[in-house]
Each structure stands twice: as C-alpha cells, then as structure tokens.
Amino acid sequence: MSTARGVPPSLAGSLPRDISAAAHEIGRLEELIEEARQLCFGLPAALESAIDKRRREYLAGRISAGRALRQLLGTYTSEGEIVGDDDDVPRWPEGVVGSISHGAGFGFAAVASADRYRGLGVDVERVVSARQAGRLGGRVLNEGEMSLRQGNAGGLSEAEMFTLVFSAKESAYKALFPRYRQVLGFSDVELERRDGAEAGRYGRVRLRAGFDPDGRGVAGPLVGWYAFSEKDANANAKDAPRVWTLVVAEGGG
C-alpha cells in the first residue's frame, strides 16, 4: 500500500505496506494552488494574507497528506483541507494516524491505520554543516548518541549522524504529542540503535521515550526508518543533502 510520490526510493522501499507516504516539492505558489484545487481544498482564510513562504509550505504539506490519504483509503476523496486543532495537530479521518512536515524544500506526509499504530511522525531536514553539528551536539544528543555520532558508524559523517538523530527525535515527538499532549525536549527521547544499509544512507532506527504517562510503555516501542537523499543535480552548490525520517509508536487502539 505504501506510496512514494517524491519520497526517496530507498525510504519508500523500506516502509511497511500499511504505511502510505507522499512528498511534494515546495514550488511556485500558483502551481501549488492549482494542485490543491484538484484535491478539493485551498488556502484557509487565516493564511490568505500570510507571507508567500508560509502559504507554499502549507500547501505542499497538505497536498502530500491528501495524496497519502487517497492511497491509504482507496476511494477516499477530500472533504476540504486537513485542518489543525488548538495545538496545530492535523485532524485526520476517523481511524487514521498521520503526520505532516514541511522543510528542506519539500512537504512530506505519511498516514496509517490507528488500529495498527498509536502514533506516526515524519520529518525532513537538510544536513547541517560540521560546524553546526559540533556547536549544537551537546544540546541535542546525550552521551550515547554522541558516541554514535563520533564513531562514524556505518559510514556517516558526524554532521550526517547529528542531523539524523535530530530528525528522528523530531519525528518521534510528532508521533507522541497528538496522543499525550506532553511537550518533550531533546533529552526526553533517545535514539538507541541504528541499522544502516548502503554505507548508512538508509535503514532503521529504534528510539526510547523517557516518560511513561499511563504506565503502558509510552505507546509501545518507537521504531522508524530513514534515508539520505543527495542534492539535486541542478541545485545550488551550497544546497546540502536531505535526511528523511518516519517514526511510529506501535500498538493501535
């Protein structure tokens, strides 16, 4: 069932068949508005006067979400925009969990059945510079994660490993927050393990959350998938590669 419009093939090919993911480049506003119209939604009134960048990000994310939903639900047709609640968490159709991200030039969304997963989160980031990774490492990574980064495990540079951990934690937060409504810091989620293929350019991750609000193991284990995509051939020479992450809290209901 997994779809991969704009998603790196290495990530799409790794996802379980019951997760549907899609991505869309944050292109020209006029083109995004037309594609959104074809999915039966448009800009909400609150964004009509927003800056161009905000409107383009919103539309690319919602277009991705609409395509992922259509693939997951088969005959699904949008009944308008996927609106957010008071915490800006998207309201998905009954029986669906999902997540939307917009950054690094793309909208990115994924959805799955709530019977199978308690939560799902996605994120896409440009790989930071070695200088940024060194400056921010102590604020984002714990000792174990610092060891993973410095060990260059699986062929990733320290900057790539830092960005992967950062992105995986962002995805984990998005998977947990809609259910628990608890704000988490970087120290509240730990990347415990990374299994990589093709010199670490894609693979799986396992994470652990350091809080247990209902005594049931924080929505079950946190597992995820990641992939690095190289910069486009026609991109600016300074444009960095991207890392894409998707994390789920297993155990539906």
Contacts in CASP RR format, 6 or more apart in sequence:
PFRMAT RR
TARGET T0000
AUTHOR 0000-0000-0000
METHOD contacts of the structure
MODEL  1
MSTARGVPPSLAGSLPRDISAAAHEIGRLEELIEEARQLCFGLPAALESA
IDKRRREYLAGRISAGRALRQLLGTYTSEGEIVGDDDDVPRWPEGVVGSI
SHGAGFGFAAVASADRYRGLGVDVERVVSARQAGRLGGRVLNEGEMSLRQ
GNAGGLSEAEMFTLVFSAKESAYKALFPRYRQVLGFSDVELERRDGAEAG
RYGRVRLRAGFDPDGRGVAGPLVGWYAFSEKDANANAKDAPRVWTLVVAE
GGG
1 17 0 8 1.000
1 18 0 8 1.000
1 19 0 8 1.000
1 20 0 8 1.000
1 71 0 8 1.000
1 72 0 8 1.000
2 12 0 8 1.000
2 13 0 8 1.000
2 15 0 8 1.000
2 16 0 8 1.000
2 17 0 8 1.000
2 18 0 8 1.000
2 19 0 8 1.000
2 20 0 8 1.000
2 21 0 8 1.000
3 12 0 8 1.000
3 20 0 8 1.000
3 21 0 8 1.000
3 22 0 8 1.000
3 67 0 8 1.000
3 68 0 8 1.000
3 71 0 8 1.000
4 11 0 8 1.000
4 12 0 8 1.000
4 13 0 8 1.000
4 21 0 8 1.000
4 22 0 8 1.000
4 23 0 8 1.000
5 22 0 8 1.000
5 23 0 8 1.000
5 24 0 8 1.000
5 64 0 8 1.000
5 67 0 8 1.000
6 22 0 8 1.000
6 23 0 8 1.000
6 24 0 8 1.000
6 25 0 8 1.000
6 106 0 8 1.000
7 21 0 8 1.000
7 22 0 8 1.000
7 23 0 8 1.000
7 108 0 8 1.000
7 244 0 8 1.000
8 202 0 8 1.000
8 227 0 8 1.000
8 228 0 8 1.000
8 229 0 8 1.000
8 244 0 8 1.000
10 198 0 8 1.000
10 201 0 8 1.000
10 202 0 8 1.000
10 203 0 8 1.000
10 227 0 8 1.000
11 21 0 8 1.000
11 202 0 8 1.000
11 225 0 8 1.000
11 226 0 8 1.000
11 227 0 8 1.000
11 244 0 8 1.000
11 246 0 8 1.000
12 21 0 8 1.000
14 202 0 8 1.000
14 203 0 8 1.000
14 204 0 8 1.000
14 225 0 8 1.000
14 227 0 8 1.000
15 21 0 8 1.000
15 225 0 8 1.000
15 246 0 8 1.000
18 112 0 8 1.000
18 113 0 8 1.000
18 116 0 8 1.000
19 110 0 8 1.000
19 111 0 8 1.000
19 112 0 8 1.000
19 120 0 8 1.000
19 246 0 8 1.000
19 248 0 8 1.000
20 68 0 8 1.000
20 69 0 8 1.000
20 71 0 8 1.000
20 72 0 8 1.000
20 110 0 8 1.000
20 111 0 8 1.000
20 112 0 8 1.000
21 68 0 8 1.000
21 108 0 8 1.000
21 109 0 8 1.000
21 110 0 8 1.000
21 111 0 8 1.000
21 122 0 8 1.000
21 246 0 8 1.000
22 64 0 8 1.000
22 65 0 8 1.000
22 66 0 8 1.000
22 67 0 8 1.000
22 68 0 8 1.000
22 71 0 8 1.000
22 108 0 8 1.000
22 109 0 8 1.000
22 110 0 8 1.000
23 64 0 8 1.000
23 106 0 8 1.000
23 107 0 8 1.000
23 108 0 8 1.000
23 109 0 8 1.000
23 124 0 8 1.000
23 244 0 8 1.000
24 32 0 8 1.000
24 35 0 8 1.000
24 60 0 8 1.000
24 61 0 8 1.000
24 63 0 8 1.000
24 64 0 8 1.000
24 67 0 8 1.000
24 106 0 8 1.000
24 107 0 8 1.000
25 60 0 8 1.000
25 105 0 8 1.000
25 106 0 8 1.000
25 107 0 8 1.000
26 32 0 8 1.000
26 56 0 8 1.000
26 57 0 8 1.000
26 60 0 8 1.000
26 102 0 8 1.000
26 103 0 8 1.000
26 105 0 8 1.000
26 106 0 8 1.000
26 107 0 8 1.000
27 56 0 8 1.000
27 60 0 8 1.000
28 56 0 8 1.000
29 52 0 8 1.000
29 55 0 8 1.000
29 56 0 8 1.000
29 59 0 8 1.000
32 55 0 8 1.000
32 56 0 8 1.000
32 59 0 8 1.000
32 60 0 8 1.000
32 63 0 8 1.000
33 42 0 8 1.000
33 43 0 8 1.000
33 59 0 8 1.000
35 59 0 8 1.000
35 63 0 8 1.000
36 42 0 8 1.000
36 43 0 8 1.000
36 59 0 8 1.000
36 62 0 8 1.000
36 63 0 8 1.000
39 62 0 8 1.000
39 63 0 8 1.000
39 66 0 8 1.000
39 67 0 8 1.000
39 78 0 8 1.000
40 77 0 8 1.000
40 78 0 8 1.000
40 79 0 8 1.000
40 80 0 8 1.000
41 62 0 8 1.000
41 78 0 8 1.000
41 80 0 8 1.000
41 81 0 8 1.000
41 82 0 8 1.000
42 59 0 8 1.000
42 80 0 8 1.000
42 81 0 8 1.000
43 55 0 8 1.000
43 58 0 8 1.000
43 59 0 8 1.000
44 81 0 8 1.000
44 83 0 8 1.000
47 54 0 8 1.000
47 55 0 8 1.000
47 58 0 8 1.000
50 58 0 8 1.000
57 102 0 8 1.000
57 103 0 8 1.000
57 107 0 8 1.000
58 102 0 8 1.000
60 102 0 8 1.000
60 105 0 8 1.000
60 106 0 8 1.000
60 107 0 8 1.000
61 100 0 8 1.000
61 101 0 8 1.000
61 102 0 8 1.000
61 107 0 8 1.000
61 108 0 8 1.000
61 109 0 8 1.000
62 81 0 8 1.000
62 82 0 8 1.000
62 100 0 8 1.000
63 107 0 8 1.000
64 100 0 8 1.000
64 107 0 8 1.000
64 108 0 8 1.000
64 109 0 8 1.000
65 82 0 8 1.000
65 90 0 8 1.000
65 98 0 8 1.000
65 100 0 8 1.000
65 109 0 8 1.000
65 111 0 8 1.000
66 78 0 8 1.000
66 82 0 8 1.000
66 109 0 8 1.000
67 109 0 8 1.000
68 109 0 8 1.000
68 110 0 8 1.000
68 111 0 8 1.000
69 76 0 8 1.000
69 78 0 8 1.000
69 82 0 8 1.000
69 92 0 8 1.000
69 93 0 8 1.000
69 96 0 8 1.000
69 111 0 8 1.000
70 76 0 8 1.000
70 77 0 8 1.000
70 78 0 8 1.000
72 96 0 8 1.000
72 111 0 8 1.000
72 112 0 8 1.000
72 113 0 8 1.000
73 93 0 8 1.000
73 96 0 8 1.000
76 93 0 8 1.000
82 90 0 8 1.000
82 91 0 8 1.000
82 92 0 8 1.000
82 100 0 8 1.000
83 90 0 8 1.000
83 91 0 8 1.000
84 90 0 8 1.000
84 91 0 8 1.000
85 91 0 8 1.000
87 177 0 8 1.000
87 181 0 8 1.000
89 177 0 8 1.000
89 178 0 8 1.000
90 98 0 8 1.000
90 99 0 8 1.000
90 100 0 8 1.000
92 98 0 8 1.000
92 111 0 8 1.000
95 113 0 8 1.000
95 114 0 8 1.000
95 115 0 8 1.000
96 111 0 8 1.000
96 112 0 8 1.000
96 113 0 8 1.000
96 114 0 8 1.000
97 111 0 8 1.000
97 112 0 8 1.000
97 113 0 8 1.000
97 114 0 8 1.000
97 117 0 8 1.000
97 118 0 8 1.000
97 119 0 8 1.000
97 120 0 8 1.000
97 178 0 8 1.000
98 109 0 8 1.000
98 110 0 8 1.000
98 111 0 8 1.000
98 112 0 8 1.000
98 119 0 8 1.000
98 120 0 8 1.000
98 121 0 8 1.000
98 122 0 8 1.000
99 109 0 8 1.000
99 110 0 8 1.000
99 120 0 8 1.000
99 121 0 8 1.000
99 122 0 8 1.000
99 171 0 8 1.000
99 174 0 8 1.000
99 175 0 8 1.000
100 107 0 8 1.000
100 108 0 8 1.000
100 109 0 8 1.000
100 122 0 8 1.000
101 107 0 8 1.000
101 108 0 8 1.000
101 109 0 8 1.000
101 121 0 8 1.000
101 122 0 8 1.000
101 123 0 8 1.000
101 124 0 8 1.000
101 170 0 8 1.000
101 174 0 8 1.000
102 108 0 8 1.000
103 124 0 8 1.000
103 125 0 8 1.000
104 124 0 8 1.000
104 125 0 8 1.000
104 126 0 8 1.000
104 242 0 8 1.000
105 124 0 8 1.000
106 124 0 8 1.000
106 242 0 8 1.000
107 124 0 8 1.000
108 122 0 8 1.000
108 123 0 8 1.000
108 124 0 8 1.000
108 244 0 8 1.000
109 122 0 8 1.000
110 120 0 8 1.000
110 121 0 8 1.000
110 122 0 8 1.000
110 246 0 8 1.000
111 120 0 8 1.000
112 120 0 8 1.000
112 248 0 8 1.000
114 252 0 8 1.000
114 253 0 8 1.000
115 252 0 8 1.000
115 253 0 8 1.000
116 250 0 8 1.000
116 251 0 8 1.000
116 252 0 8 1.000
117 248 0 8 1.000
117 249 0 8 1.000
117 250 0 8 1.000
117 251 0 8 1.000
117 252 0 8 1.000
118 179 0 8 1.000
118 219 0 8 1.000
118 220 0 8 1.000
118 249 0 8 1.000
118 250 0 8 1.000
118 251 0 8 1.000
118 252 0 8 1.000
118 253 0 8 1.000
119 175 0 8 1.000
119 176 0 8 1.000
119 178 0 8 1.000
119 179 0 8 1.000
119 219 0 8 1.000
119 248 0 8 1.000
119 249 0 8 1.000
120 174 0 8 1.000
120 175 0 8 1.000
120 246 0 8 1.000
120 247 0 8 1.000
120 248 0 8 1.000
120 249 0 8 1.000
121 171 0 8 1.000
121 172 0 8 1.000
121 174 0 8 1.000
121 175 0 8 1.000
121 246 0 8 1.000
121 247 0 8 1.000
121 248 0 8 1.000
122 171 0 8 1.000
122 174 0 8 1.000
122 244 0 8 1.000
122 245 0 8 1.000
122 246 0 8 1.000
122 247 0 8 1.000
123 167 0 8 1.000
123 168 0 8 1.000
123 170 0 8 1.000
123 171 0 8 1.000
123 174 0 8 1.000
123 244 0 8 1.000
123 245 0 8 1.000
124 167 0 8 1.000
124 242 0 8 1.000
124 243 0 8 1.000
124 244 0 8 1.000
124 245 0 8 1.000
125 163 0 8 1.000
125 166 0 8 1.000
125 167 0 8 1.000
125 170 0 8 1.000
125 242 0 8 1.000
125 243 0 8 1.000
126 163 0 8 1.000
126 239 0 8 1.000
126 240 0 8 1.000
126 241 0 8 1.000
126 242 0 8 1.000
127 159 0 8 1.000
127 160 0 8 1.000
127 163 0 8 1.000
127 228 0 8 1.000
127 240 0 8 1.000
127 241 0 8 1.000
127 242 0 8 1.000
127 243 0 8 1.000
128 136 0 8 1.000
128 159 0 8 1.000
128 162 0 8 1.000
128 163 0 8 1.000
128 166 0 8 1.000
128 240 0 8 1.000
129 159 0 8 1.000
129 240 0 8 1.000
130 157 0 8 1.000
130 158 0 8 1.000
130 159 0 8 1.000
132 159 0 8 1.000
133 149 0 8 1.000
133 158 0 8 1.000
133 159 0 8 1.000
133 162 0 8 1.000
133 163 0 8 1.000
134 158 0 8 1.000
134 162 0 8 1.000
136 162 0 8 1.000
137 146 0 8 1.000
137 149 0 8 1.000
137 162 0 8 1.000
138 146 0 8 1.000
139 186 0 8 1.000
140 162 0 8 1.000
140 165 0 8 1.000
140 166 0 8 1.000
140 169 0 8 1.000
140 186 0 8 1.000
141 149 0 8 1.000
141 162 0 8 1.000
141 165 0 8 1.000
141 186 0 8 1.000
142 187 0 8 1.000
142 190 0 8 1.000
144 190 0 8 1.000
145 165 0 8 1.000
145 190 0 8 1.000
145 191 0 8 1.000
148 161 0 8 1.000
148 165 0 8 1.000
148 191 0 8 1.000
148 194 0 8 1.000
149 158 0 8 1.000
149 161 0 8 1.000
149 162 0 8 1.000
149 165 0 8 1.000
150 158 0 8 1.000
152 158 0 8 1.000
152 161 0 8 1.000
153 161 0 8 1.000
153 194 0 8 1.000
154 196 0 8 1.000
154 199 0 8 1.000
154 200 0 8 1.000
155 199 0 8 1.000
155 200 0 8 1.000
156 164 0 8 1.000
156 200 0 8 1.000
160 228 0 8 1.000
160 243 0 8 1.000
163 243 0 8 1.000
164 194 0 8 1.000
164 205 0 8 1.000
164 226 0 8 1.000
164 228 0 8 1.000
164 243 0 8 1.000
164 245 0 8 1.000
165 191 0 8 1.000
166 186 0 8 1.000
167 226 0 8 1.000
167 243 0 8 1.000
167 244 0 8 1.000
167 245 0 8 1.000
168 191 0 8 1.000
168 205 0 8 1.000
168 207 0 8 1.000
168 224 0 8 1.000
168 226 0 8 1.000
168 245 0 8 1.000
168 247 0 8 1.000
169 186 0 8 1.000
169 189 0 8 1.000
169 191 0 8 1.000
169 207 0 8 1.000
170 245 0 8 1.000
171 224 0 8 1.000
171 245 0 8 1.000
171 246 0 8 1.000
171 247 0 8 1.000
172 189 0 8 1.000
172 207 0 8 1.000
172 209 0 8 1.000
172 222 0 8 1.000
172 247 0 8 1.000
173 184 0 8 1.000
173 185 0 8 1.000
173 189 0 8 1.000
174 247 0 8 1.000
175 219 0 8 1.000
175 222 0 8 1.000
175 247 0 8 1.000
175 248 0 8 1.000
175 249 0 8 1.000
176 182 0 8 1.000
176 184 0 8 1.000
176 209 0 8 1.000
176 218 0 8 1.000
176 219 0 8 1.000
176 222 0 8 1.000
176 249 0 8 1.000
177 183 0 8 1.000
177 184 0 8 1.000
179 219 0 8 1.000
179 249 0 8 1.000
180 213 0 8 1.000
180 218 0 8 1.000
180 219 0 8 1.000
182 211 0 8 1.000
182 213 0 8 1.000
184 209 0 8 1.000
184 211 0 8 1.000
188 209 0 8 1.000
188 210 0 8 1.000
188 211 0 8 1.000
189 207 0 8 1.000
189 208 0 8 1.000
189 209 0 8 1.000
189 210 0 8 1.000
189 222 0 8 1.000
190 207 0 8 1.000
190 208 0 8 1.000
190 209 0 8 1.000
190 210 0 8 1.000
191 205 0 8 1.000
191 206 0 8 1.000
191 207 0 8 1.000
192 206 0 8 1.000
192 207 0 8 1.000
192 208 0 8 1.000
193 205 0 8 1.000
193 206 0 8 1.000
194 203 0 8 1.000
194 204 0 8 1.000
194 205 0 8 1.000
194 206 0 8 1.000
194 226 0 8 1.000
195 203 0 8 1.000
195 204 0 8 1.000
195 205 0 8 1.000
196 202 0 8 1.000
196 203 0 8 1.000
196 204 0 8 1.000
197 203 0 8 1.000
200 228 0 8 1.000
201 227 0 8 1.000
201 228 0 8 1.000
202 225 0 8 1.000
202 226 0 8 1.000
202 227 0 8 1.000
202 228 0 8 1.000
203 225 0 8 1.000
203 226 0 8 1.000
203 227 0 8 1.000
204 223 0 8 1.000
204 224 0 8 1.000
204 225 0 8 1.000
204 226 0 8 1.000
205 223 0 8 1.000
205 224 0 8 1.000
205 225 0 8 1.000
205 226 0 8 1.000
205 245 0 8 1.000
205 247 0 8 1.000
206 221 0 8 1.000
206 222 0 8 1.000
206 223 0 8 1.000
206 224 0 8 1.000
207 222 0 8 1.000
207 223 0 8 1.000
207 224 0 8 1.000
207 247 0 8 1.000
208 222 0 8 1.000
209 218 0 8 1.000
209 222 0 8 1.000
210 218 0 8 1.000
211 218 0 8 1.000
212 218 0 8 1.000
218 249 0 8 1.000
219 249 0 8 1.000
219 250 0 8 1.000
219 251 0 8 1.000
220 249 0 8 1.000
220 250 0 8 1.000
220 251 0 8 1.000
221 249 0 8 1.000
221 250 0 8 1.000
222 247 0 8 1.000
222 248 0 8 1.000
222 249 0 8 1.000
222 250 0 8 1.000
223 247 0 8 1.000
223 248 0 8 1.000
223 250 0 8 1.000
224 245 0 8 1.000
224 246 0 8 1.000
224 247 0 8 1.000
224 248 0 8 1.000
225 245 0 8 1.000
225 246 0 8 1.000
226 243 0 8 1.000
226 244 0 8 1.000
226 245 0 8 1.000
226 246 0 8 1.000
227 243 0 8 1.000
227 244 0 8 1.000
228 241 0 8 1.000
228 242 0 8 1.000
228 243 0 8 1.000
228 244 0 8 1.000
229 241 0 8 1.000
229 242 0 8 1.000
229 243 0 8 1.000
229 244 0 8 1.000
230 241 0 8 1.000
231 239 0 8 1.000
231 240 0 8 1.000
231 241 0 8 1.000
231 242 0 8 1.000
232 239 0 8 1.000
END
